[in-house]
Amino acid sequence: MKSKSPLLSLALLVALPSSIGVAVGQEATNPNLSYEVINLGTPLGGSLAAVQTISLQGFLAGYANLPDNSQHAILFLPSGTKDLGTFGGQNSAILGRLSGFSETATSDPLGQDFCETGTHLVCLAFTLGNRNQVVALPTLGGTAAAAFGNNALGQVVGISLTSVHDPSCLVGGEPQAPFYQVQQSVPAVWRSGAVKELPTFPGDSDGSANAINSLGQITGSTGDCYANPGAHAVLWQNGEVINLGSLGGAMNNDPEAINDLGEITGDSDLPGDATGHAFLWRKGKMQDLGTLPGDYSSYANAINNLSQIVGQSCDINGNCRPFLWENGNMIDLNTLVPASQANLYYPATIDDLGVIGGIAMNQSTGLDPAFVALPTFGLTGKQVSAGRIEAAPRLSMPQGTRLFVQRRLKHSAAAPIATNHQ
């Protein structure tokens, strides 16, 4: 399908009936799979933009930097980009599905920088309501909160500060960079605008709810505030908190996404906690997805209802490649993209049609534009291989995005603020 408007083409694609989506998904094991990349640019004039959500309503959502390196939540609509602005502060972002955080103009009275933007402003969770209006969500008594996802039932999950001063946030009696957190942070679920605290795993004081599926199953992590916030990867269902286990490590067990089959993906440390790998948890077992050849660590960001997973695989120096995992195989996404198109870097989301969105890199311009990658089928092996980067290189990570990947090891409400190519 071709169109003069890439966004219109995408809107038509994501609006296809579900029966078409299943058919496409069945072809996803085709060895001739390749992708056509649509470069969405950096529409707010800054150096970076990201697609975080591919909506069934026919639009994309994410965030983009402004020239001053602040960032705003945005919608990529067929008619153009819509800047969702902020609650009076400098920064906002959609972090998952149609939810995220937005800063107010009020300085945090305790000096906290909960959304890690460097402003120390109060940030609040939000979700999109009717007509894509930003709706602020209440906290659990603390100064700040952030939302990481929602489902079609209007349930939103995320993390909120409480009014409790948490000693596990302090080292030597002092709050620590980059969050300067003092108050306890707990997993939260919002229903009909009301917020409820989710239980942490026994013995844990803090946590974060990172994703929710259409059945109301929620996944995330619990631990303490600073030393080990990802001590336990957990699933909340039927009023219980269930430990998902780990890949052998005691730290950084961080589920990121859950599909409607109850399958969960994220990352977990290996024994010794020197590195971590992406995982798939299903039917009570956590499977190590490994890395691309020669790499040291991997991180999974999203899973669809066809059990396809996207994430990053990184070498020991933190230079990363984007991957697609399906049917037991991890594939470098840049080997499935025509060499003439932008290098894909950070795949943040994948829908049930196999459409992928995230951040690309343009090393000639120094910009990191948003992208969507559309699967293409029906090509012969020769046609596909002619357009691929057969030995796609690792990409040197921009400093701002490097910090984003690093801070995934301590769960954060923030998204990348700035990137500077090295």
VENQUILIN-V210094 format. One line per field, one symbol per residue. phi: phi as a letter, one per 20 degrees, with the letter a starting at -180 (. if undefined). psi: psi as a letter, one per 20 degrees, with the letter a starting at -180 (. if undefined). burial: I if it has 9 or more other ideal C-beta (glycine too) atoms within 8 Angstrom, else O. A space follows every 50 residues. Layout:
phi: ???
psi: ???
burial: ???
//
This chain:
phi: .dbfdgffgfffffefffffgfffffefegfegbcdedeemcfeneebbb edbdefenbdcrbbfegemfccfcdedgepedeemceoeecbaedalcca cbeeeefffdmfcfeldnelefdcfbcedgllefdfdfeeoeebabddrb cfeneccrbcfdefedffedcmndfdfeelfdefdcfccdclnedcfefe fgnedcabedacdfenfccrccadfcfbfdfceccdblmdddfenbeoed clecfdbcefeneccrbbfegnlebccfccdblncddfemcfgnedbbcd dbbdfdmeccacccefeneccfcddblnddcfgfeddgffefffcceebb efenfdcrddccffdmecefbcdefccnefgfffffeeefcfefdffggf fgfffffffcgceecgebccfe
psi: pqqhohhgggghgijqqhhggggghhiiipijprqppooianijiaiqqq phpoqiikrqqcrqqrhjjrqqpqpoqhiapooibrkibhqrqphpclrb qpqrjpqpijjqmhjliihkqpqqqrrpbqkkppoqqqrkiahrrqqirr aijjpqqbqqqrippohiiqokjqqqqihkphqppqqqpppkiqqppqqr qpiqhrrpohqqaijjpqqbqqcagghmhlhpprppqkjqpppiarjiri rlonphqpaiijpqqbqqqrpikhrrqqrppqkjqoppibrqpirhrqpp hqqajjkpqqbqpqaijjpqqqqppqkjpppohiijpqhirqpqgnohqp aiijppqbprpnihijqnqqqqppqqrjqrhhgghhiqohmpqqpppqgg hghgghihiopqirrpgqpop.
burial: OOOOOOIIIIIIIIOOOOOIIIOIIOIIOOOIIIIIIIIIOIIIOIIIII IIIIIOOIIIIIIIIIOOIIIIIIIIIOOOIOOIOIIOIOIIIIIIOIII IIIIOOOIOOIIIIIIIOIIIIIIIIIIOOOOOIIIIIIIOIIIIIIIII IOOOIIIIIIIIOOOIOIIIOOOOIIOOIIIIIIIIIIIIIOOOIOIIOI IOOIIIIIIIIIIOOIIIIIIIIIIIOOIIIIIIIIIOOOIOOIOIIOIO IIIIIIIIIOOIIIIIIIIIOOIOOIIIIIIIOOOIOIIOIIOOIOIIII IIIIOIIIIIIIIIIOOIIIIIIIIIOOOIIIIIIIIIOOOIIIIIIIII IIIIIIIIIIIIOOOOIIIIIIIIIIIOIOOOIIOOIIOOOIOIIOIIII IIIIIOIIOOIIIIIIIIIIOO
//
